[in-house]
Amino acid sequence: LQQLASISIYRGDVVEAERRAAEAVAVLTREFGEHDRLTVTALRYLGAVQWRRGEYAQAEATIRRAIELRPLAAGSTRQEMFNDRTQLAELLVTMDRSGEAEQIFLDVQRELRPDAPDEVNFLVWSLGSRANISEQRGDHAAALQLRRELLAIRTRALGDDHPDAA
């Protein structure tokens, strides 16, 4: 059902995508319960589809529910928790609530382990998003500093000649 939802998005039919994504949540909830890792992930995906449809308030509520349930879902990873929260932050930026979004990005950054390679992407995501928020606010000095940090991390992780560092 989620794959069908993705195909519907690709085809530009977000109404059908939302229907399929909601159906996936319903099936997983019925079969495995609300506190199952797959159910929570499907719920976050439904929120992403609602966001894509422009249903921002509903998307926010859905993603916040996934964030609330994630710690109760056995087997959930730190990366899933970070993904849930950074997705909410990006939605809040779309909703012109950059202050709230920036705080979420900062909170995520504080929780990241600098020596964990599987968490570097969240650090890069958070720094880049915070730089964008700073630019939107007109704080170019802060944006530049954040982009310098981002470049240093990418160069250290990927090397000088990697396209993402360039």
Contacts in CASP RR format, 6 or more apart in sequence:
PFRMAT RR
TARGET T0000
AUTHOR 0000-0000-0000
METHOD contacts of the structure
MODEL  1
LQQLASISIYRGDVVEAERRAAEAVAVLTREFGEHDRLTVTALRYLGAVQ
WRRGEYAQAEATIRRAIELRPLAAGSTRQEMFNDRTQLAELLVTMDRSGE
AEQIFLDVQRELRPDAPDEVNFLVWSLGSRANISEQRGDHAAALQLRREL
LAIRTRALGDDHPDAA
1 20 0 8 1.000
1 21 0 8 1.000
1 23 0 8 1.000
1 24 0 8 1.000
1 27 0 8 1.000
2 20 0 8 1.000
2 21 0 8 1.000
2 24 0 8 1.000
2 42 0 8 1.000
2 45 0 8 1.000
4 20 0 8 1.000
5 16 0 8 1.000
5 17 0 8 1.000
5 18 0 8 1.000
5 20 0 8 1.000
5 21 0 8 1.000
5 24 0 8 1.000
5 45 0 8 1.000
5 49 0 8 1.000
6 17 0 8 1.000
8 14 0 8 1.000
8 16 0 8 1.000
8 17 0 8 1.000
8 20 0 8 1.000
9 17 0 8 1.000
9 49 0 8 1.000
9 52 0 8 1.000
14 49 0 8 1.000
14 52 0 8 1.000
14 53 0 8 1.000
15 53 0 8 1.000
17 49 0 8 1.000
17 52 0 8 1.000
17 53 0 8 1.000
18 46 0 8 1.000
18 49 0 8 1.000
18 50 0 8 1.000
18 53 0 8 1.000
18 55 0 8 1.000
21 42 0 8 1.000
21 45 0 8 1.000
21 46 0 8 1.000
21 47 0 8 1.000
21 49 0 8 1.000
22 46 0 8 1.000
24 42 0 8 1.000
24 45 0 8 1.000
24 46 0 8 1.000
25 39 0 8 1.000
25 42 0 8 1.000
25 43 0 8 1.000
25 46 0 8 1.000
28 36 0 8 1.000
28 38 0 8 1.000
28 39 0 8 1.000
28 42 0 8 1.000
29 36 0 8 1.000
29 39 0 8 1.000
32 38 0 8 1.000
32 39 0 8 1.000
33 39 0 8 1.000
34 69 0 8 1.000
35 69 0 8 1.000
35 72 0 8 1.000
35 73 0 8 1.000
35 74 0 8 1.000
36 73 0 8 1.000
36 74 0 8 1.000
37 73 0 8 1.000
37 74 0 8 1.000
37 75 0 8 1.000
37 76 0 8 1.000
37 80 0 8 1.000
39 69 0 8 1.000
39 73 0 8 1.000
40 66 0 8 1.000
40 69 0 8 1.000
40 70 0 8 1.000
40 73 0 8 1.000
40 76 0 8 1.000
40 80 0 8 1.000
40 84 0 8 1.000
41 66 0 8 1.000
41 80 0 8 1.000
43 62 0 8 1.000
43 65 0 8 1.000
43 66 0 8 1.000
43 69 0 8 1.000
44 62 0 8 1.000
44 63 0 8 1.000
44 66 0 8 1.000
44 83 0 8 1.000
44 84 0 8 1.000
44 87 0 8 1.000
46 62 0 8 1.000
47 58 0 8 1.000
47 59 0 8 1.000
47 62 0 8 1.000
47 63 0 8 1.000
47 66 0 8 1.000
48 59 0 8 1.000
48 63 0 8 1.000
48 87 0 8 1.000
50 56 0 8 1.000
50 58 0 8 1.000
50 59 0 8 1.000
50 62 0 8 1.000
51 59 0 8 1.000
51 63 0 8 1.000
51 91 0 8 1.000
51 94 0 8 1.000
56 91 0 8 1.000
56 94 0 8 1.000
56 95 0 8 1.000
59 91 0 8 1.000
60 88 0 8 1.000
60 91 0 8 1.000
60 92 0 8 1.000
60 95 0 8 1.000
63 84 0 8 1.000
63 87 0 8 1.000
63 88 0 8 1.000
63 91 0 8 1.000
64 88 0 8 1.000
66 84 0 8 1.000
67 81 0 8 1.000
67 84 0 8 1.000
67 85 0 8 1.000
67 88 0 8 1.000
70 76 0 8 1.000
70 80 0 8 1.000
70 81 0 8 1.000
70 84 0 8 1.000
71 81 0 8 1.000
78 111 0 8 1.000
78 119 0 8 1.000
79 118 0 8 1.000
79 119 0 8 1.000
79 122 0 8 1.000
82 108 0 8 1.000
82 111 0 8 1.000
82 112 0 8 1.000
82 119 0 8 1.000
82 122 0 8 1.000
83 122 0 8 1.000
85 104 0 8 1.000
85 107 0 8 1.000
85 108 0 8 1.000
86 104 0 8 1.000
86 105 0 8 1.000
86 108 0 8 1.000
86 122 0 8 1.000
86 125 0 8 1.000
86 126 0 8 1.000
86 129 0 8 1.000
88 104 0 8 1.000
89 100 0 8 1.000
89 101 0 8 1.000
89 102 0 8 1.000
89 104 0 8 1.000
89 105 0 8 1.000
89 108 0 8 1.000
89 129 0 8 1.000
90 101 0 8 1.000
90 129 0 8 1.000
92 98 0 8 1.000
92 99 0 8 1.000
92 100 0 8 1.000
92 101 0 8 1.000
92 104 0 8 1.000
93 101 0 8 1.000
93 129 0 8 1.000
93 132 0 8 1.000
93 133 0 8 1.000
98 133 0 8 1.000
98 136 0 8 1.000
98 137 0 8 1.000
99 133 0 8 1.000
101 129 0 8 1.000
101 133 0 8 1.000
102 130 0 8 1.000
102 133 0 8 1.000
105 126 0 8 1.000
105 129 0 8 1.000
105 130 0 8 1.000
105 133 0 8 1.000
106 126 0 8 1.000
106 130 0 8 1.000
108 122 0 8 1.000
108 126 0 8 1.000
109 123 0 8 1.000
109 126 0 8 1.000
109 127 0 8 1.000
112 119 0 8 1.000
112 122 0 8 1.000
112 123 0 8 1.000
112 126 0 8 1.000
113 119 0 8 1.000
114 123 0 8 1.000
117 157 0 8 1.000
120 153 0 8 1.000
120 157 0 8 1.000
123 153 0 8 1.000
124 150 0 8 1.000
124 153 0 8 1.000
124 154 0 8 1.000
127 146 0 8 1.000
127 147 0 8 1.000
127 149 0 8 1.000
127 150 0 8 1.000
127 153 0 8 1.000
128 146 0 8 1.000
128 147 0 8 1.000
128 150 0 8 1.000
130 146 0 8 1.000
131 142 0 8 1.000
131 143 0 8 1.000
131 146 0 8 1.000
131 147 0 8 1.000
131 150 0 8 1.000
132 143 0 8 1.000
134 140 0 8 1.000
134 142 0 8 1.000
134 143 0 8 1.000
134 146 0 8 1.000
135 143 0 8 1.000
151 165 0 8 1.000
154 162 0 8 1.000
154 164 0 8 1.000
154 165 0 8 1.000
155 162 0 8 1.000
155 165 0 8 1.000
158 164 0 8 1.000
158 165 0 8 1.000
159 165 0 8 1.000
END
